[in-house]
Amino acid sequence: MNRREILTAGSAALVASPALASATSARTILTGGPIHTGVAGRSPAEAIAIEGGRVVAIGSLRAVRAALPRAKEIDLAGAAALPGLVDSHAHMTGIGLREMTLNLDSVKSIAELQAKLAAWAAQNPTGPIAGRGWIETHWPEGRFPTRQDVDAIVPDRPLLLGRSDGHAALANSALLKLAGIDASTASPPGGQILKDASGEPTGMLIDNAQALVESRMPTATPDMIRQALVKADRLYASRGWTGLHNMSVSGEDLIALKALALSGEVQLRVDNYLDIPFATDVLRRGPSVDATGRISTRGVKIYSDGALGSRGAALLAPYADAPESEGLLLTPEAQVLAVLERAKKSGAQVAMHAIGDRGNRQSLDWFERVLGHAKTNRRWRIEHAQVVSPPDMPRFAKLGVIASMQPSHAIGDLFFAPARLGPERLKGAYAWTSLLKTGAIVCGGSDAPVEQGDPRIEFYAAIYRHALNGYVGPDWGLEERVSRQQALGMFTRSAAYAVGAERSRGTLAVGQAASISVFSRDFMTVKPADILDAKTILTMVDGKIVYEG
């Protein structure tokens, strides 16, 4: 996702502020449905007892009642409980802002994009227009949209529409003119201004080229940021997430998040990784936690390369469908190494965005150069790890580097990844099982708002690796599917390990935090397609109910 959020003026009015969900009593028993503990080899329990935000007993209902008498009992009525699911890679402010601006994630063609843009422009008749979420890989036109496509709808107001991955955006002619971008403008380092056969800009700006126009668009006000964070918190609680690892965080985002947690308006557990310009404090002092104990500042987020869909992911060899390109490297090596040295000294974590095989190899090389050749326990991470050259796969476990991966990318990207990568290179793409077999820790996330941010989709993709409509292509690497226990671990135990919290959360065991996700269908037993129809029944964070379905 892009590091800076662009907003339309007046968007804040679109967000209401509903009342907080009710809390459980101090002494609570859940029973009436299978309770999966996440502990290897342990069968589902009949009941679980919670007191003071922690699990105090788990097992048969009779034993649990004896361990915690006079407790309030909640009947799950057949619903299934899981250890609290955590999205290990999301962009919290962006999730909220997606609902507050022009959301294009459902458009299926340039014609639909134009129609949705026309409706938005009519409802918002003045000022710049910003939106996000389009992805062209399924469109019948088979191409990126151009400034001419949107000029036909909005010719006279600045317009910027971000691709779903945040690594590309479409500007209209009015915005290009305002930013002084024309045929003579050179692409910046780590970015690309796409141009047509005559040399004129098409309006498509890749990776760092987006910064050329962003300063000409309105940015989020503090009030918009607060509303976006609250909206994201409630949306995620309603989907069954109990926490998230929040990536590409700004200083303003972090300040707002801490204040909202203290006031009770944000209730999920959030572990934050700040963009380089805002990471001075964590790079000096190391990780910290706020007064509520739920908002942690873990480390720094760095961008190695771009995204595969916009051909910004850095590859070891040219793109199969664009032989003139090998992708983009976004952050200069000297800057990266300086940040890594500071993180090593302070104990801050590093979360390195790397998608292409060159981007991943470079990131592993950098980690090894700074930390040495032996395995470390610093919990440094590579975010996405989408395309990894087979010789580099064992290096994750060897160096103690966590692979933070998003299963939904596979079931979306695999409509276009074979063309981008070719059959041989595709063997190292979205390779969850291959990495697990090397002994690597793989934690699971969604990358929302790039993807929907839905745990049902992520679990389904991890165990089934089919498109949401059941389609599977010939090159989709079904051998990389994981077992249900492995998938559960990716979103629970490994998510906790990735932030150094495996002793206090990640499973449902005595003494662990009572964070629980309850769904109407049992992810661990039903047919994969049925997972997508599950309803969230209850979301609990540290013994407190933050959502009731």
C-alpha positions in Angstrom: 0.0 0.0 0.0 1.1 3.5 -0.7 2.7 5.3 2.2 0.5 8.4 2.1 -3.3 8.5 2.0 -5.0 11.0 -0.3 -8.5 12.2 0.6 -11.4 14.1 -0.9 -12.4 17.2 1.1 -15.5 16.6 3.2 -15.2 12.8 3.5 -15.3 12.9 7.3 -19.0 13.4 7.3 -19.5 9.9 5.9 -18.5 8.2 9.2 -20.8 7.8 12.1 -19.7 6.9 15.6 -21.7 3.9 16.9 -21.8 2.9 20.6 -19.1 0.6 21.8 -19.9 -3.1 22.0 -20.8 -4.5 25.4 -18.2 -6.2 27.6 -18.3 -9.6 29.2 -18.4 -9.9 33.0 -15.2 -10.5 34.8 -16.0 -14.2 35.1 -17.2 -15.8 31.9 -17.6 -19.3 30.5 -18.1 -20.0 26.8 -19.7 -23.3 25.8 -22.1 -24.9 23.4 -19.8 -25.3 20.4 -16.4 -26.6 19.5 -13.6 -24.5 21.0 -10.3 -25.0 19.1 -7.3 -24.2 21.2 -4.7 -24.0 18.5 -2.5 -26.2 20.7 -0.9 -29.0 18.6 -2.5 -32.4 19.1 -5.3 -31.1 21.4 -9.0 -31.9 20.5 -11.6 -29.1 20.6 -12.7 -28.3 24.1 -16.3 -28.2 25.4 -15.9 -25.1 27.5 -13.5 -22.3 28.4 -13.4 -20.1 31.5 -12.2 -16.5 31.4 -11.4 -14.2 34.3 -9.4 -11.0 34.3 -8.9 -11.1 30.6 -7.1 -14.5 30.7 -8.0 -18.1 30.2 -8.3 -19.8 33.6 -9.6 -23.2 32.6 -10.4 -25.1 29.4 -11.8 -28.6 28.9 -15.1 -30.3 29.8 -18.0 -28.1 30.9 -18.2 -29.9 34.2 -14.5 -29.2 34.9 -14.6 -25.6 33.7 -17.7 -24.9 35.9 -15.9 -26.3 38.9 -12.8 -24.2 38.2 -14.9 -21.0 37.9 -18.1 -21.2 39.8 -20.8 -18.5 39.6 -19.5 -17.3 36.2 -21.7 -15.9 33.5 -22.2 -18.5 30.8 -22.5 -17.7 27.1 -24.0 -20.4 24.9 -22.4 -20.5 21.5 -25.4 -22.4 20.1 -23.2 -24.6 17.9 -20.8 -21.8 16.7 -17.1 -22.6 16.6 -14.5 -20.7 18.6 -10.9 -20.1 17.5 -8.0 -18.5 19.1 -8.2 -14.8 18.3 -7.4 -14.3 14.6 -4.8 -11.6 13.8 -4.2 -9.9 10.5 -0.4 -9.9 10.3 -0.2 -7.2 7.6 -2.8 -4.5 7.2 -3.0 -0.7 6.8 -5.5 0.4 9.5 -5.9 4.0 8.4 -6.3 3.0 4.8 -9.0 0.5 5.7 -11.1 3.2 7.2 -10.3 5.7 4.4 -11.4 3.2 1.8 -14.9 3.5 3.2 -14.7 7.3 3.3 -13.6 8.0 -0.3 -14.5 6.8 -3.8 -14.2 3.0 -3.4 -13.4 1.3 -6.8 -12.7 -2.2 -5.6 -15.8 -3.7 -7.3 -15.5 -2.1 -10.7 -15.1 -4.8 -13.5 -14.2 -2.6 -16.5 -13.2 0.9 -17.5 -16.8 1.5 -18.3 -17.8 0.7 -14.7 -15.0 2.8 -13.4 -16.3 5.7 -15.5 -19.9 5.2 -14.3 -18.9 5.1 -10.6 -16.7 8.1 -11.1 -19.6 10.0 -12.7 -21.9 9.2 -9.9 -19.4 10.3 -7.3 -18.6 13.5 -9.1 -22.3 14.3 -9.3 -22.6 13.8 -5.5 -19.4 15.8 -4.8 -19.6 18.6 -7.4 -16.6 20.7 -6.2 -13.0 20.1 -5.3 -10.5 17.4 -6.2 -11.5 13.8 -6.3 -9.6 10.9 -4.8 -10.4 7.2 -4.9 -8.8 3.8 -4.7 -9.3 0.1 -5.3 -9.4 -0.6 -9.1 -7.5 -3.5 -10.6 -7.4 -4.0 -14.3 -6.4 -7.7 -14.5 -9.9 -9.0 -15.1 -11.2 -6.1 -17.2 -12.3 -6.8 -20.8 -10.3 -3.9 -22.0 -7.1 -5.7 -20.9 -5.2 -2.5 -20.1 -4.5 0.2 -17.6 -7.0 3.0 -17.6 -5.7 6.3 -19.1 -6.2 10.0 -18.4 -8.4 10.2 -21.5 -10.7 7.6 -19.9 -11.3 9.8 -16.8 -10.9 13.2 -18.6 -14.2 12.2 -20.3 -15.9 12.3 -16.9 -13.9 14.8 -14.9 -11.9 17.1 -17.2 -11.5 20.2 -15.0 -10.8 19.0 -11.4 -7.7 17.3 -10.1 -8.4 13.5 -10.0 -6.2 10.7 -8.6 -7.4 7.1 -8.5 -5.1 4.6 -6.8 -4.7 1.0 -8.0 -5.7 -1.6 -5.4 -2.1 -2.4 -4.4 -1.3 1.2 -3.7 1.8 1.0 -6.0 0.2 2.8 -9.0 -2.3 5.5 -9.5 -4.1 7.2 -12.4 -4.1 11.0 -12.7 -6.3 13.0 -15.0 -4.9 15.7 -17.3 -5.9 18.5 -14.9 -3.8 17.0 -12.1 -0.9 16.3 -14.4 -0.9 19.9 -15.6 -1.1 21.1 -12.0 1.9 19.0 -11.1 3.8 20.1 -14.2 4.1 16.6 -15.7 4.3 16.5 -19.5 6.2 14.6 -22.2 9.5 16.1 -21.0 9.2 15.0 -17.4 11.6 12.2 -16.4 10.6 9.3 -14.2 12.0 9.7 -10.6 14.2 7.1 -9.0 12.1 4.1 -7.9 9.2 5.3 -10.0 7.9 5.4 -13.6 5.7 7.8 -15.6 4.0 5.7 -18.2 3.9 7.3 -21.6 2.2 6.5 -24.9 3.7 6.0 -28.3 3.9 9.7 -28.9 5.8 10.3 -25.6 2.8 11.9 -23.8 2.0 10.7 -20.2 -0.9 8.2 -20.1 -1.8 9.3 -16.6 -0.4 6.1 -15.0 2.2 6.8 -12.2 4.0 3.8 -10.8 5.5 3.7 -7.2 7.6 6.7 -6.4 6.2 8.6 -9.4 3.0 9.0 -7.4 4.7 11.5 -5.1 4.9 13.9 -8.0 1.2 14.6 -7.8 0.3 13.7 -4.2 1.3 17.1 -2.9 -1.3 18.7 -5.2 -4.1 16.7 -3.6 -5.8 17.3 -0.2 -4.5 15.1 2.6 -6.3 13.6 5.6 -7.1 16.0 8.4 -6.5 14.8 12.0 -10.2 14.3 12.4 -10.4 12.2 9.3 -7.6 10.0 10.5 -9.3 9.5 13.9 -12.6 8.6 12.2 -10.8 6.3 9.8 -9.1 4.4 12.6 -12.4 4.0 14.6 -14.1 2.8 11.4 -11.4 0.3 10.7 -11.4 -1.0 14.3 -15.2 -1.7 14.2 -15.1 -3.2 10.8 -12.3 -5.5 11.7 -14.0 -6.5 15.0 -17.2 -7.3 13.0 -15.2 -9.6 10.8 -13.7 -11.6 13.7 -10.2 -10.1 13.8 -8.9 -9.5 17.3 -5.8 -7.5 16.2 -3.6 -6.5 13.4 0.0 -5.7 12.5 -0.4 -2.1 11.2 2.0 -1.3 8.4 3.4 2.0 7.0 2.2 4.0 10.0 2.7 7.7 10.2 3.5 9.6 13.4 0.1 11.3 13.2 -1.6 7.9 12.9 0.2 6.6 15.9 -0.7 9.5 18.1 -4.4 9.3 17.1 -4.4 5.5 17.6 -3.0 5.8 21.2 -5.6 8.4 22.1 -8.4 6.4 20.7 -7.3 3.3 22.5 -7.1 5.2 25.8 -10.7 6.6 25.3 -12.0 3.1 24.4 -12.9 4.0 20.9 -10.3 1.6 19.5 -10.5 -1.8 21.1 -8.4 -4.2 19.0 -4.8 -5.0 19.7 -2.6 -3.1 17.2 1.2 -3.6 16.6 2.6 -0.8 14.6 5.5 -0.5 12.1 6.3 3.1 11.1 7.5 4.4 7.8 11.1 5.6 7.9 10.4 9.3 8.3 8.3 8.7 11.5 10.5 5.9 13.0 13.1 8.1 14.7 11.9 7.3 18.3 11.5 3.5 17.8 14.9 3.3 16.1 16.4 5.1 19.1 14.6 3.4 22.0 13.3 0.2 20.6 9.7 -1.3 20.9 7.3 0.2 23.4 3.6 -0.3 24.5 1.0 2.3 25.4 -0.9 2.7 28.7 -3.7 0.4 27.6 -1.2 -2.5 26.8 -2.9 -2.9 23.4 -1.1 -0.4 21.2 2.5 -1.4 20.6 5.2 0.3 18.5 7.3 -2.5 17.1 9.6 -1.1 14.5 10.1 0.3 11.0 8.6 -0.5 7.6 10.9 -0.3 4.6 10.1 -0.7 0.9 12.6 -2.8 -1.1 10.6 -2.9 -4.4 7.1 -2.3 -5.9 4.2 -4.6 -6.7 3.8 -7.4 -9.3 0.5 -6.2 -10.8 2.0 -2.8 -11.8 5.3 -4.5 -12.8 7.1 -2.7 -10.0 8.3 -5.8 -8.2 12.0 -6.2 -8.7 12.9 -9.4 -10.6 16.2 -11.2 -11.2 15.3 -11.4 -14.9 12.9 -9.4 -17.1 9.2 -9.8 -16.9 7.9 -12.5 -19.2 5.2 -10.2 -20.6 7.4 -7.0 -20.6 11.0 -8.0 -21.5 12.1 -4.3 -21.3 11.4 -4.2 -17.5 12.9 -5.9 -14.4 10.8 -3.8 -11.9 11.8 -1.1 -9.5 14.0 -0.8 -6.4 12.4 1.9 -4.2 14.8 2.7 -1.3 18.5 3.4 -1.8 20.8 0.8 -0.3 22.7 3.3 1.8 19.5 4.5 3.4 18.3 1.0 4.1 21.6 -0.2 5.7 21.7 2.9 7.9 18.2 2.2 9.2 19.0 -1.5 9.7 22.1 -0.6 11.8 20.0 1.7 14.0 17.3 -1.0 14.4 19.9 -3.6 15.3 21.3 -1.3 18.0 17.9 -0.4 19.5 16.2 -3.8 19.2 13.5 -2.4 16.9 11.9 -4.8 14.4 12.3 -4.4 10.7 9.4 -5.1 8.3 10.8 -5.1 4.8 8.4 -5.0 1.8 9.7 -7.4 -0.8 7.6 -8.9 -3.6 9.9 -9.9 -6.5 12.6 -12.5 -6.4 15.3 -9.8 -6.7 13.6 -7.7 -4.0 13.5 -10.7 -1.7 17.1 -11.7 -2.4 18.3 -8.2 -1.8 16.4 -7.9 1.5 17.9 -11.2 2.7 21.3 -10.0 1.7 20.8 -6.7 3.6 19.6 -8.6 6.7 22.6 -11.0 6.5 25.0 -8.1 6.0 23.8 -6.3 9.2 22.9 -9.3 11.4 25.5 -11.8 10.3 25.2 -15.3 8.9 23.8 -17.1 12.0 20.1 -17.3 13.0 18.9 -14.4 15.2 15.8 -13.9 17.4 15.2 -10.4 16.4 12.0 -11.2 14.5 12.9 -9.2 11.5 10.3 -9.8 8.7 9.9 -9.8 5.0 6.4 -8.5 4.1 4.7 -10.4 1.2 7.7 -12.6 0.1 5.5 -13.3 -3.0 8.2 -14.5 -5.4 11.2 -16.1 -3.9 13.9 -17.8 -5.9 14.2 -21.5 -4.7 17.8 -21.1 -3.6 16.7 -18.2 -1.3 13.9 -20.1 0.5 16.1 -21.8 3.1 17.6 -18.5 4.0 14.5 -17.4 5.9 14.8 -20.1 8.5 18.6 -20.0 8.5 18.6 -16.3 9.3 15.5 -16.3 11.5 13.6 -14.1 9.1 9.8 -14.3 9.3 7.8 -14.5 6.0 4.7 -12.4 6.4 2.4 -13.5 3.6 -1.1 -12.8 2.5 -3.0 -15.9 1.1 -5.6 -13.8 -0.8 -2.8 -12.4 -3.0 -2.4 -15.8 -4.6 -6.1 -16.3 -5.5 -6.2 -12.8 -7.1 -2.7 -12.5 -8.6 -2.7 -15.9 -10.2 -5.0 -14.6 -12.9 -2.1 -12.5 -14.1 1.1 -13.8 -12.4 1.7 -16.6 -14.9 2.0 -14.1 -17.7 4.2 -11.8 -15.6 6.5 -14.5 -14.3 6.5 -17.4 -16.7 6.2 -21.1 -15.6 9.6 -21.6 -14.0 9.7 -18.5 -11.9 6.0 -19.1 -10.9 7.2 -22.2 -8.9 8.6 -19.9 -6.2 5.5 -17.7 -6.0 3.1 -17.7 -3.0 5.0 -20.7 -1.8 3.6 -21.1 1.7 4.2 -24.8 2.1 7.7 -24.7 0.6 8.7 -22.0 3.1 7.1 -23.9 6.0 9.0 -27.1 5.0 12.3 -25.2 5.4 11.4 -24.4 9.0 10.5 -20.8 8.3 7.9 -19.0 10.4 5.1 -17.9 8.1 2.5 -15.5 9.5 -0.7 -14.7 7.6 -2.3 -11.3 6.8 -4.5 -9.6 4.2 -2.7 -6.4 3.1 -6.1 -4.6 3.4 -7.1 -2.3 1.9 -5.2 -3.8 -1.1 -7.4 -6.9 -0.4 -10.7 -7.1 1.5 -9.3 -7.8 4.9 -11.6 -10.7 5.5 -10.4 -13.7 7.6 -12.8 -16.0 5.8 -11.2 -15.2 2.5 -7.6 -15.5 3.9 -8.3 -18.9 5.5 -10.1 -20.2 2.4 -7.2 -19.1 0.2 -4.6 -20.6 2.4 -6.2 -24.1 2.5 -7.9 -24.2 -0.9 -6.0 -21.8 -3.2 -9.0 -21.5 -5.6 -10.6 -18.2 -6.8 -13.7 -17.2 -4.7 -15.9 -18.6 -7.5 -14.1 -22.0 -7.3 -12.0 -21.5 -10.4 -8.5 -22.9 -10.4 -6.0 -22.4 -13.2 -3.4 -24.9 -14.5 -0.5 -23.0 -12.9 -1.9 -22.2 -9.5 0.5 -24.3 -7.5 -2.0 -26.3 -5.5 0.8 -28.1 -3.8 1.5 -24.9 -1.8 -1.9 -25.2 0.0 -1.5 -25.5 3.7 -3.4 -27.7 6.2 -6.1 -26.2 8.3 -3.9 -26.4 11.4 -1.1 -24.7 9.6 -3.5 -22.0 8.4 -4.9 -21.4 11.9 -1.3 -21.2 13.1 -0.5 -18.5 10.5 -3.2 -16.2 11.9 -2.7 -17.0 15.6 0.6 -18.6 16.9 2.8 -17.2 14.2 1.2 -13.8 14.3 1.9 -13.7 18.0 5.5 -14.9 17.5 6.1 -12.3 14.9 5.6 -9.5 17.5 7.4 -11.4 20.3 4.1 -12.3 22.1 4.0 -16.1 21.8 4.1 -16.5 25.6 1.0 -14.5 26.2 -1.3 -15.0 23.2 -1.8 -17.1 20.0 -3.4 -20.1 21.6 -6.3 -20.8 24.0 -4.4 -22.2 27.0 -4.5 -21.5 30.7 -2.7 -18.2 31.4 -3.0 -17.0 27.8 -5.0 -13.8 26.8 -8.7 -14.6 26.3 -8.8 -13.3 22.7 -11.3 -15.4 20.8 -13.0 -15.4 17.3 -16.3 -17.2 17.0 -18.0 -18.0 13.7 -21.2 -19.6 12.7 -19.3 -22.3 10.7 -16.3 -24.2 11.8 -13.3 -23.3 9.7 -11.6 -26.5 10.8 -14.1 -28.9 9.4 -16.5 -27.5 6.9 -16.0 -27.5 3.1 -13.7 -24.7 2.0 -16.4 -22.9 0.1 -18.7 -22.9 3.2 -16.1 -20.9 5.1 -16.9 -17.9 2.9 -20.6 -18.0 4.1 -19.6 -18.0 7.8 -21.0 -15.2 10.0 -19.1 -13.6 12.9 -20.9 -14.4 16.1 -18.5 -12.9 18.7 -15.2 -11.2 18.8 -13.4 -11.1 22.2 -10.2 -9.2 23.0 -8.6 -9.9 26.4 -11.9 -11.2 27.8 -13.9 -8.2 26.5 -16.6 -8.7 23.8 -15.9 -6.1 21.2 -18.4 -7.4 18.6 -21.6 -9.5 18.9 -23.3 -10.7 15.7 
